[in-house]
Amino acid sequence: MKYILYQLKKNPLAIIGIAIIVFWVLAAFIGPSVLTYTHTEMDSLNQMVSPGVSGHVLGTDALGRDILSRIIVGSRSILTVALLTSMVSTLLGIVLGFSAAYFGGKIDQTFLRMMDIMMAIPPLVLSMVVLGILGGSSIMSLTLIVSIAFIPATARVSRGSLLTCKNNEYVDAARIRGESHIYIMFVEILPNTIGPIIVEATARFAYSIMMVASLGFLGVGLQPPTPDWGMMVIENKQIITDAPWAVLYPAAAIASLVIAISLFSDFVSKVLIHEQ
């Protein structure tokens, strides 16, 4: 803990990143309860009003909807999907990567070929195709699809981590004691390889936000009435000359959160590398 605090003092960018993440988390869970306007409320008398006019802090869009309310409510859905996606893809990646590396042979070779095939398809394209087939986007479907798209990367990191420890003495000792394969992989090896996996998981969190925002921008993300930051950008692009705030504020929200998580990921990487 002392080392973490020491590193934080030396890394002001990490502090900024953590502060931005905390802000968005608080905004997601506390913000909606203190908002003056709801995210679906349309003010026909105040369409495309400038920020600060008629109580609309960040202005309104072409339908008279409050931009601040939609950004705050949208932060809840994008954080939920990104967090779930990071967790699901990491857990599945650990199971697949560890199993392939531990048993080796044909299992490992089959795993590598399957991952190569999946990685040959850009994650965004794969997600769009599957979402198009499903015909609708919910938080759960987005989580599932984006998780599948990210599994190859996390699985490869997990596989590489296990290979570095597979032949260590404590693993041999566990085999001699007669421990099960599951015990050896997830009790003996996992705690000693968790560093790179955690770093990959935090990076996937940032990638997930960009993916969800990109899907929303392309019109296959979360559907109305749920606000989606990417969807807000595409919905208001035609009024950007008359109401630029309707596009710039949600775009800035996406950028701030992705940059903040990237800064936090870099900090986590430095801490874990030192500890190892």
C-alpha positions, 0 to 999 in steps of 0.5 A, a space after each residue: 500500500 505504501 508503494 502504491 501511494 508513493 507511485 501515486 504521488 509521483 504520477 499526477 496523471 494517474 490521480 487525474 485518471 482516477 478522479 475522472 473515473 470516480 466522477 463518472 461512477 458517482 454521476 452514473 449512480 447519484 446523478 440521475 436523482 438530482 437532475 432537474 430534467 429527465 433524459 426522455 423529457 422533450 421541451 418543445 419551447 427550448 429546442 437547441 438552446 445554448 448551455 445555461 439557458 432555461 436551466 439546461 446546463 449543457 443545452 438541449 438537442 433538436 428535440 428539446 431533450 436536456 443534454 446533461 440528463 442524457 449524458 448522466 443517464 447514459 454513463 450508467 449504461 456504458 459503465 455497466 456494459 464496459 465493466 461486465 464485458 471486461 469481467 466476462 471476457 477476462 474470466 472466459 479468457 482465463 479459463 480458455 487460455 489456462 486450459 490450452 496452455 496447461 494441457 498443451 498438445 492438440 488442445 493448445 494447437 486447436 485453441 491457437 487456430 480458433 483464436 487466430 480465426 476470431 482475431 482475423 475478424 475486427 471486433 467491431 465488425 464481428 459485433 455488428 454482424 451478430 447484433 444485426 442477426 439478433 435484431 436488437 441491442 440490450 445491455 445483456 446482448 451488448 455485454 455478450 457480443 463485445 465479450 466474445 469479440 474480446 476473448 481472443 486477446 485475453 485468452 492469449 495473455 492468460 495462456 502466455 502467463 501460465 506458460 511462464 509458470 507451468 514448469 515451476 517447482 511449486 507446480 510440480 509439488 502440487 502434482 506430486 501431492 495429487 492435486 487436481 488440474 483445476 486446483 493447480 491452474 486456479 489456486 497454484 498458478 493463477 495468483 502468481 500470474 495475475 499481474 498481466 491479466 489484471 493489466 489486460 482487464 483494465 485495458 479491455 475496460 477502455 476498449 469496451 467503452 470505445 466499442 460500445 460508443 462505436 456501435 452506438 455511433 453506427 446505430 446498432 448500440 443501445 436503443 432508445 429510450 436508453 441514452 447512448 453516448 455514441 448514439 447521441 453523437 450520430 443523432 445530432 450530427 446534422 445540427 452540429 453547426 446550429 447546436 455543436 454542444 449536442 455533439 461535442 459534450 457526449 463526444 467529450 464524455 467518451 474521450 474523458 472516460 477512455 483517457 482516464 481508464 488508459 491512465 489508470 491502466 498504465 499506473 496499474 501496470 507499473 505497480 504490478 510490474 514492480 511487485 512481481 
